[in-house]
Amino acid sequence: MAGHSGSNGSSNGLPFTVTALNRWSIANKQLPPVDKVKVLHVYDFDNTLFNSPLPNPKLWNGPTIGFLQSQDTLIKGGWWHDSRILAATGEGVEREEPRAWEGWWNERIVELIQLSMKQKDALTVLLTGRGEANFAELLRKMVASKGLDFDLIILKPAAGPNNQRFSSTIHFKQVFLETMVETYKGAEEIKVYEDRQKHVKGFRDYFMDYNRRQNVTPTRGPITAEVVQVADGVTQLDPVKETVEVQRLINDHNLAISQGARGRRLQIKKTVYYTGYLISNTDTQRLLSLANLPPTMPDTEMKFLANNVLITPRPAPGSILDKVGGMGSKVTWEVTGTAVFENKIWAACVQPVPITKKYYTENPVPIVVLALRKGAKPIDAGKIQNWQPVPPEKQYVFESTVGEKVLLRIEDEDPRENEYESLFPNKAFKRKHAPDDESSRRESGSYGNGSGSGGGRGGGYQQRGGRGNYRGNGSQRGYRGGGNRGNGGGRGGRGRGGQHYRSLDDVGEKPNNTPPTYNAAVAYEDFPPLQKQYQTPQQLVQQQFEQYQQYQQQIQAKGGNAGKQGGTGELQYF
């Protein structure tokens, strides 16, 4: 809470004047006289006025999203404290400024600001918790490109004009708001537009307390206050660009530590949730038509998949990769049957084409999990025994590519950890599945040439029974709304829903760890209901990772050492 104010000035005895108020602003504008202002209109920036990109939950695991958004985990600051993240929005400042970051604004709020600008008795204010030192120049460019003319543009300073110190973003905003309403004593009304529920409640509580104080010891009298909660629009950066920008944050953090700062060196690592024969989005849409759901089943009860034929529910060691021909190898499949397990799992069984083609799976037979009901586990698809043959017109033939379902995470550097161990975020799980674990216990699933698998009975041989389908789908718990409606293209995914983002100063969850080995055969997918026309960013991400690998190869061909700095996996700046 802001400090209580005296009747003739601020809490430290200095007078409330228009000149003093203007010291908060980077707008460099002459403010209207006190007696000319009757209403105060205050607009938040991030996800109120501008749809600022958030960490992508299809790129990072949950703890890492919290880690990135915390102020205190990276020495130079995290997602909300480094201007390079915001500057990377869309296609970057050089491309976006001439077109005024088209498509990234909340146009409804833009219209309200334009009305505020025309209202002669209104003071129009942009108030953001972004740090003044790092963001003043960029925000000035952004609002100017959109033609928004604020009377005051207030960013969070290291200390206020009267050397005020702020314990949090909302405390900073409350101190400023009290200064403003005490300065413009003739203002009868204030409207604050804010997207975060926590801040909306904080402002409402603050003004209730302020008016209570004004009724007891008035300094200017109560003011009619309205705090409007704005529905946020969730956006993401281009996935490769996002990874590169986060790697730059980590590079700066590690450099500071090498120069004597306290802390631990960090790395980006990837978590592999499963290895499988990955299916293209086009074929996924066809396969989903095989899921005969009850017509009364609501979309919210279902999760649609049809994105892979499982190989193993973990990173595949070399012994298994050798059997499937390595990452990126192609296998063609034909649907032979479908089944429903306990009215909660819809699946299709498949056989390779040609039928003599060798394959490997830890399920009893090769299976595509089509859809899951809430609470169902993909692993239970391995329990299906009775498959119903499909008519010839539904014996779909589709191609797959051996790859991994991947999410990235940030953890401490661990020089004792080999590449395979780095794929597991849990240390105990790393020991359980050592790199050569498969050679001692042999295969736990089935593999063969597919003979005899017509109708889904399965061929080859089986030793210990299938372990079911993959573990989890990489979805992030604790986040609000649905998945992203990626728009393809180089401007990153955009859409409503998505995840709950942190305050600029909320402390996030503590870390996980390391550097990624980029592979074209990765998938970030969370397929939505069949009824919705949807194109996932999977193919886009694969293409972008391929382009990034080509970039690294070009650097190496020129004698560079991109991605090989002392084994840390740090990316070169570019």
Helices and strands as residue ranges (DSSP letters): H 18-22, G 34-36, E 39-43, H 62-69, H 83-87, H 93-96, H 107-118, E 122-131, H 132-145, E 152-156, H 169-183, E 189-194, H 197-216, E 224-229, E 234-235, H 239-258, E 266-279, H 281-288, G 299-301, E 302-304, E 308-312, H 318-324, E 330-341, E 345-353, E 359-361, E 367-373, G 378-383, E 388-389, G 392-394, E 397-412, G 421-423, H 427-432, H 437-441, E 446-448, G 454-456, E 461-462, E 494-495, E 522-523, H 538-557
